[in-house]
Amino acid sequence: MKTGSKLKVELSTETHYYEIVVTDDANGDGKMSVLDIVAINNHIVDDTKKLGKVYSLAGDYNGDNKLNVQDIVKINNAIVGGN
């Protein structure tokens, strides 16, 4: 499962589509890595590289509804084994 994956739910009378958000998977490759840090950094510093909604939600690792350097630090710490 990775961020951006599509989920189709068929009920008896209707069909719903959802996009999956995987916390820490800001680049949509299905795993936490330095590439997620790069994607978040680019989102912060380069207006031409803004992440879409589900990728921004996935990158909000600390859950404060903001995509910022605090998320980069948290993901980096998780990658290297910190808190």
VOGU-3710 file (C-alpha; in Angstrom, 3 decimals, decimal comma):
1> mktgsklkve> 0,000/0,000/0,000  1,309/3,443/-0,823  0,132/7,028/-0,723  -1,918/7,866/-3,778  -3,214/4,321/-4,282  -6,872/4,209/-5,244  -9,486/2,262/-3,299  -12,834/1,428/-4,868  -15,718/0,507/-2,550  -18,813/-0,891/-4,234
11> lstethyyei> -22,026/-0,930/-2,257  -25,347/-2,288/-3,461  -26,509/1,087/-4,789  -23,378/3,200/-5,098  -19,633/3,180/-5,644  -17,115/5,285/-3,731  -13,495/6,002/-4,606  -10,824/6,943/-2,069  -7,159/7,879/-2,252  -4,936/6,173/0,303
21> vvtddangdg> -2,719/8,224/2,626  0,189/6,382/4,263  1,767/8,487/7,000  5,412/9,259/6,153  5,060/8,294/2,456  5,146/11,825/1,010  6,560/10,709/-2,345  4,147/7,816/-2,909  6,627/4,945/-3,174  5,175/3,008/-0,237
31> kmsvldivai> 8,051/3,362/2,204  9,692/5,888/4,500  13,038/7,047/3,150  15,206/10,062/2,492  13,165/10,533/-0,700  10,209/11,577/1,463  12,416/14,163/3,145  13,461/15,462/-0,275  9,813/15,690/-1,398  8,815/17,631/1,735
41> nnhivddtkk> 11,832/19,916/1,478  11,022/20,664/-2,168  7,407/21,384/-1,205  8,578/23,879/1,416  11,227/25,729/-0,607  10,062/25,468/-4,246  6,624/26,720/-5,299  6,870/24,678/-8,509  7,206/21,392/-6,565  4,174/21,527/-4,271
51> lgkvyslagd> 2,831/18,170/-3,146  -0,771/17,223/-3,818  -3,255/16,943/-0,958  -2,800/13,250/-0,124  0,996/13,528/-0,331  0,956/16,588/1,942  -1,196/14,697/4,438  1,208/11,751/4,288  4,188/14,006/4,907  2,641/15,586/7,999
61> yngdnklnvq> 4,464/13,096/10,200  3,923/14,962/13,473  0,195/15,461/12,820  0,016/19,234/13,272  -1,756/19,780/9,912  1,282/21,636/8,561  4,028/20,412/6,260  7,256/21,893/7,581  10,795/21,262/8,787  9,466/19,624/11,971
71> divkinnaiv> 8,117/16,799/9,816  11,496/16,481/8,105  13,229/16,192/11,490  10,742/13,569/12,740  11,073/11,450/9,593  14,860/11,769/9,658  14,911/10,647/13,305  12,670/7,683/12,491  14,949/6,657/9,613  18,135/6,809/11,686
81> ggn> 16,486/5,165/14,698  15,884/8,193/16,901  12,653/9,320/18,471
//
